[in-house]
Amino acid sequence: MYNSETEILFPVRLASVLSDLRGDDWRSITEQISGGMATRSEKIAFVLMMIRLNGCIGCNADSYRAMRGCAACARLTIRRNRNSDQELLHLYEQARNEAEIFIAKQTNERLNR
């Protein structure tokens, strides 16, 4: 059974459905990501963090998680996560640093061609 709300990796468009699950700091970051004011590296970082938290890499079309859809999976993951909001924001900041390094490398490679 295929759910049309299931994608291969966590879609950034679902950040807004997660905003009401934690405190004000969490709400702030999800609203920034979904509000259109986020930079490319911020969006990539949020997606990377969610992929890691949700376990998207191990998900497949036949799994229970995939049948329920990405939004339900992500909501359940964030609701059940035992990290504090500050720890989640730290994971986001780590992912953002990784994203910025990756983007800088890609930009340098293009310039050096």
N, C-alpha and C positions, 0 to 999 in steps of 0.2 A: 504494500500500500504506500503510495507516494503522497507526501504533503507538499503542496505548492509553496508553503511558507518555510521550507527547508532549503538551505543553501549549503554549499561545500564548506565554507568558513563563515564565521560570525559576520553578519552584514552591519555596517556602521549605521544604517538607517534604523536599527532597533535600539540604539542608545537611549532614545526617549522613553521606551517602555520600561526602562530600568530605573528611572529617576526617583520613583516613589518608594523604593525598597530599602533605602538606608537613610542616613542623616543628611544634614545640609551640605556638607562638603561633597558627598557623593552626588547629591542632586545638582550641585553647581557644575561639577565636571560633566555629568551626562547632558545637562542643558547646554553647556558650551559646545560639546561635540555635536549634538543634534541641532543646534541653533544656527548653523551656517557660519559662525564666526571662528571656528577652529581652523588651524593651519593643517596643511597636509600631514605633517609629522605628528600632530596631535591626534588626528583621525586614525592614522596608521597605528599609533601607539595604543589607542583604546581598543582597536580591533585585535592587535597582537595580545594585549592583556586578556581580553575576553576569550580568545582562542585558547590561551594557556589555561585559564580558569575553567572553561567549559569542557576542555578536552576535545575540541573540534577535530583535531587531527585523527583521532581514533573513531570518529563517528562515521557511519555509513548509512545508506538508504534503507537498509533492513533493520536498523537499530530502533529501539523503543524511543530514544531521544529524537531521532530524525522523524519518526512518525508523528510525534507531538509537535514538531516545528522548532525553529531556532528561538523564537520569542519565549515559548514556554520553557525551553531548556535553560536559556540565559536567566530568566526570572527565578527559576528554581535554584540555579547555581548561586546567584547573588544572595538570594534569601537564606540559603543554607550555609553560605560561607562564614567561617568562624573568625576571619580576620576583622579587625576594626576598620572603620572608614579610613583612618590614617594609614593603616597598613595597605589597604587597597590603593590609596592614592600614591603610596610609595611604589607599589608594583607598576602603577601607571607611569610614574616618573622614570622608573628604570626602563620601561618599554619605550618611552619617548626618547630617552638618550640613545637607545639602540636604533630607533627609527631615524633620528637625526644623523647618526654616524653612517647608516646605510645610505640615506639620501645624499649625504656629502660625498661618499665614495662613488655613487652612481653619477653624480654631477661632474666629479673630477675625471672619471673615465670618459664621459662624453666630450669633455673639453680637451682631453689629451688625444683624441682620435684624429 
